[in-house]
Amino acid sequence: PGRMAKSISTRSTNQRTKALVGGGGMPGGGMPGGMPMAGGGMMPGMGGGAPPPPLSQQIATLHPVALSFLVTMSWNMLGFLISTTTKSYAITDLMGTSAFTLSALATMNSALNTQWNTVSRSWAKPMRPKLLALAVGLWATRLGSYLSIRMSKIQSDKRISKHFRKPGEVWLCGDSCYPFNLMAYWIRQALWGWICLLPVTMAADLKGYKNLKGDTLAAAIAPMTLIAGGIGYTLGMGIECIADAQKYGFKTDKSNTVRWRWCDKGLWSLARHPNYFGEMIIWASIFLLALPVAPLWTMISPIFVWYLLRHKTGVPVLEADMEKKYWSHPDFENYMSRTRLLVPLPGKQQNSKSHFGMNGDAV
């Protein structure tokens, strides 16, 4: 009996030692050496626990809205660091537009890979995230390339040059308040992209597709929104591309003796800002492409684009600049009175020289 008791005691001691060293046999696990963590939990990666997933995987599992914000803000902050290091603003438009593409690709990957592998579903992979990423990528590539080429010609950008430190200025002082105002510019550019992309971002949430399967009305209008959005996107891209090409040709044609003044050729003979009209159509169409998967509140995107171009950084700035430059030119009043503000259609829009398109001139 004595030898049996000793044998049982020895086996019990060995089992306890093995459990402590391996982290097993203890409620909640434990640290190597048998020291349990506070609360009975287990430190990740220790005591037999699974190691944390890679950072890239953790980022990919973020909600699409958070993922889009992270991508657009990080990319623009990289642009800020490059611009402060090189003292150049040549990359501004290229970095700003490429952030759209990167965000659309990131949320598309989240929908078709990360989310797809973690949700229960009974349908095929949706094509809408791919279509939206393609639409955003085409727009960003076209606009970014055009603005970069134009910047290489004019070698100046009043939007951002004023934020660089002037000779003799101390950091965070003077008109430039460098680099605070420069960073604020890049942050605003990131927020611009994030807000514009909300329909694209929310259309990358697979919950929307799950809800679509149970909503007969939404499922019925889904093909119609794709068709309407596709037609509108093609129209908007066409207007914007033609308008930009016509103005660029007008300003760079050395045989054009009046290239120093406002462009009044092609679409510009009908409207003073046809490129902005095309831009508005593009983002309204992207919103339609995202419906009905993306919720209705994402219409904030085309509304934001319209407000920004019509009332803030677009039309008001250019109209005031045109008035300042050409108010004394004999043909300027005639041009302003016979053209529309945005929509390139024939027809007299206003008669008052004093308005210059800023009051009551909606289209």
Protein Blocks (a to p, Z undefined) as FASTA:
>chain_A
ZZmmmmmmmmmmmmmmmmmmnopaiahiaaehhiacehhiacehiahiacdddfklmmmm
pcfklmmmmmmmmmmmmmmmmmmmnopaklmmmmmmmmmmmmmmmmmmmmmmmmmmmccc
fbdcdfklmmmmmmmmmmmmmmmmmmmmmmmmnopafklmmmpccehiaehiajkopakl
mmmmmmmmmmmmmmmmmmmmmmmpmklmmmmmmmmklmmmmmmmmmmmmmmmmmmmmmmm
mmmmmmmmmmmmmklmklmmccfehjllmbmblmlmmmmmmmmmmmmmmpmkbcfklmmm
mmmmmmmmmmmmmmmmmmmmmmmmmmmpmklmmmmmmpcfklcceddfbfbfklnopgop
aZZ
